[in-house]
Amino acid sequence: MRTILITGSEGFVGKNLQLTLSRQGETEVLGFDQGDSAETLATRALQADAIVHLAGVNRPERAEDFQTGNADLTATLTKILREAGRTTPILISSSTQAAQDNPYGLSKRAAEALVFAYGEATGASVCVYRLPNVFGKWCRPNYNSAVATFCHNIARDLPIKINDPSAPLKLVYIDDLMEEFLRALDGHPTREGAYCVPAVVHETTVGEVADLIASFKVGRSSLACPDMADPLSLKLYSTYLSSLPEDCFGYPLTMHSDHRGSFTEFLRTPERGQVSVNISRPGITKGNHWHHTKNEKFLVVSGRGVIRFRKIGTDRVLEYPVSGEKLEVVDIPPGYTHNITNLAETDMVTLMWVNEPYNPAKPDTWFEEV
């Protein structure tokens, strides 16, 4: 069993790290946060096999609090270990702003120096991470993360402020950072010279991030699904969803209903086509059309029916029985007129995928009875 102390354990990164470490076998997690005493820090620091030092101050009421919350706390921590003769490994989260000569940067740089000095004096392993902007679930809006602020405000129809859309922005996703910290705690950090760095960093601009997050909100009405093949888009979308107001997780769809049942679009993507839900009343036949290029996949998930095909220019009709009791995808190839009939006494529910979103200007749909 190894014991790991996390300072700043109730912060954004700290909460994620606590949960990440809790999944690791043979690991006990100790926390230290605001409100805990110096005695608690001393006791838990001496119990730990490794320390992840996340605690710090970045928006205090007074400039001198930068020194107290960043450098002085780090000095106290390293002093506890040195006086006890410990060589406990320390991983500290610093900031890219440590290279700047403002009060925050100076205090973070001083904290870095204390950790480096501790490592040199004791031989302990130290990892100093100068982190860029970290984003992900539970990040606090209107604090120190533009991504969190954009997600929070856009989800609530609140304005966002952008001084320079072309300003470069380096981003680290919280789950990527957790993987990096786990490697570091196992003795395999990603190093660049004296410092450690996250293995995965996304380089973009403020404007591109804001536009992408804004598109996520629009997508709930347009049914557009973000490009999940793009790693940054995937991670920003997850972050946006975690920022939604708790009474806004659901959103309505437009059902096209008549005596035959209903047809409802669910998702649209430019790269992967469109997904819809089709409900057919008992005895109803839908379809009787064919496509030149468009193709579909039908999956009956409830009820029982039959899908019929006839190749254009021929008389032979093919039949595929379908049922929610035996899930089977039926491909609808071009050049075959086709229909689907509900043979049961209850509604039949079919998931339908088509390789391209419906375009009324170019429907590629030609009506002909099977």
ABEGO torsion letter per residue (X at the ends): XBBBBBBGAABAAAAAAAAAAAABBGBBBBBBBBGBBAAAAAAAAAABABBBBABBBABBABAAAAAAAAAAAAAAAAAAAAAAGBABBBBBBBBAAAABABAAAAAAAAAAAAAAAAAAAAGBBBBBBBBBBBBEBGBBBGBABAAAAAAAAAAAGBBBBBABAABBBBBBBAAAAAAAAAAAAAGBBBBBEABBBBABBBBBBAAAAAAAAAAAAAAAAAGBBBBAABAAAAAAAAAAAAABBAAAABBBBBBBBBAAEBBBBABBBAAAEBBBBBBBBBGBBBEGBBBAABBBBBBBABEBBBBBBBBBGBABBBBBBBBAABBBBBBBBBGBBBBBBBABABBBBBBBBBABBBBAABAGBBBBBX
